[in-house]
Amino acid sequence: MFKNCLIVVGCSISLISATAFAQSNETSAERSGYYVDASYILVTAKDTSTYDMGTWKPTLARITLGKEVNEHLAIEGFIAQGINSDTQTYGNNDYKRKVNNSYGIAVRPFIKATDAIELYGRVGWLKYKQTDSVSYSADATFSVYMWSLGVAYKITDNISAIIDYSKLQQKVETYADTSFTAVGVRYRF
């Protein structure tokens, strides 16, 4: 996991650095465009298999590092760590699911609705690892596409409250309809 996180952070820094060179017309008096988000995420994973075992709701903590490359587009890299698992009872067994960790990259188009409110979307890719347990444990890793819709509310010039909803689009059948609801804080450098 640590190696994968370093790869994502390295790729994100490379992308951010490349876009910084492209923004050479930006004066030093302007904001750097860099930001970091810290979010609490509720995962909703509804079983879509023929067993219909219900909906798991584990939680994650996510850190996002981003760079606004122009006035309506940002590039982001993020990592997330599992906080809590969730359990569903099926038959006489308790099935436990935990999202262990996740990392990914995305582009985030945004518009300012008002001076205090920003509306944004996000399109990207992420990889996550989960553990399912009943009488034994099984790990699985998934690579998925994602899209998000969100709102940021400016509290101060550098701090905003954020909320977003993300939908995961699996490349292969995973028998789960999965989404994330994130609430957090963004700090602009």
N, C-alpha and C positions, 0 to 999 in steps of 0.2 A: 504494500500500500504506500509506504513512504517513497519508494522509488517512483511509483506512478504519480504521486502528488508533485514530486520534484520535476517530472517531465511536463506536467500540465503547467506548473508555475513557470518553468523555463520557456515553454512555447508561448505562454501569455505575455511574458516580459519581452520576448522577441517581437511578437506582433505589436505590442504597445510601443516599443522602441522604433520600429519601422514606421508606424503612423506618426510618431513624434517628428521624425525627419520630414515627413510629408506636410507637416503643419508649420513650415519655416516662416510663414507670414504672421504667425501669432506673436504678439509683443510680450515682453517679460512681465508687463503690468497685468496681463490677463491671467486668469486661473489656469493651472496646469492641465486640467481636464482629467486628472487621475482621481479615482474614488475607490472606497472599500465599503462593502455591505456586510453586515452581520445579521443573519436571519435564523429564525426558528421555523421549522417546516413540519407540517402534518402531512404525511403520505397517506393517500387513500388508494388501496389496491383491492378492487373487487374481483373475486374469482369468476372467471367466465368459462370454466370447464364444465363438463356435464355433471360434476359433483355439486356445483353451486354451494361452496363452503362459506359464503358470506364475504365480508369486507374487513380487511386488516387495516389498522391505522397506527403504524409505527411512526416515530418522530426522528428528525435529524437537526443538526446545527450546520449552517452553511456560511462560508466566507467567500466573498466574491471580490476579485480585483479587476477594475475596469479602467478604460481610457476612452474619453470622448474624442473621437477623431475629427468630428466636425460638429456643427450646431444641431444636428439631428441623428447622429449615429455614434454608438459606442461599441467597443470590442471588450469581451469579458472572458475571464478564466475563473473557475470556481472549484472548491473542494467542499465536501460535506462529510460529517461523521455521524453515525447512528447514536441516538440517545436512548430511546426506549423501544422495546418490541411490543407486539400485540398478539393476542391469542384468540382463536376461534375454536369452538367445540363442534365436532362433526362426528356423529355416531357416539361412541363412548371415549373418544380421544380428543385431547387438546392439541391443536396445531398452532405452533408459535412461529411468527415471522419477524425478522429483524433486518432492516437495511443497514448493513455494516458500514459502508462508505460509498462515496460517489465522487467523481470529478468530471469536468467537461469544459467546453468552450462555447461561446455564443456571440452573435451580433445582437445589439439592442437598439433598434430605432426608437426615437422618442420625439415628442412635441410638447411645448409648453402651452397648457390650456390657459393658465393665468400665471402671474408672477410666482405664486406659491404652489401650483399644482402642475405636475408633469405626468403625462400619459405615455406609457411605453409598451413595447412588445419585445419579444426575445425569440430568436430562432437559433437552435444549436444542436449539439451532440453531447451526450453524457454516457458514462459507463458507471454501473453500480453493481455492488456485490451484496447479496442477501443470504441469510441463513434461515432455512425452514427446519423446524424441529417437531418431532412427535415422540416416538420411542428411540429415534436416532436423529442425527443432524445431517443436513445436506446443504452445501454451499452452491450457489449458482451466480454467475456473472453475466450481465446483460449490457449490450451496447444499444442505445436507443437514440432516436431523434426526439427533439422536444420543441414546443412552442409555448410562449407565455404571454399573458396580458397583465399589466400592472399599473399602479398609481403611486407616485411619490409626492408627499406633502412637505414643503420646505418649512422647517422649524426655525432655523437660523440660516445665514449665508452658506454655512458649511455642512449643516446637519439636516437630513430629511427622514421622515418616517416613510416606510415602504410596505406595500402589500402587493403580492402577485399570485396568480394562479397559473400553473404549468401543467401541460398535458404531455404524456410520453407516448411516442409512436414506435412500437417495437418493430424491428426489422423482420423478426421471426415470431411465430405464435408462442406467447408465454402464458396464455390462459389467465391473464390479469389485465383489467382495465385500470391503469395507474395514473394518478395525478398528484401534484404537490400544491399545497397552499402555504405560502411563506409570508411571515410578518417580521419586519426588522427595521434596522437603522442604516442609513447611508451617510458616510462622511466623505466630503470632497476636500482634496488637498489644494 
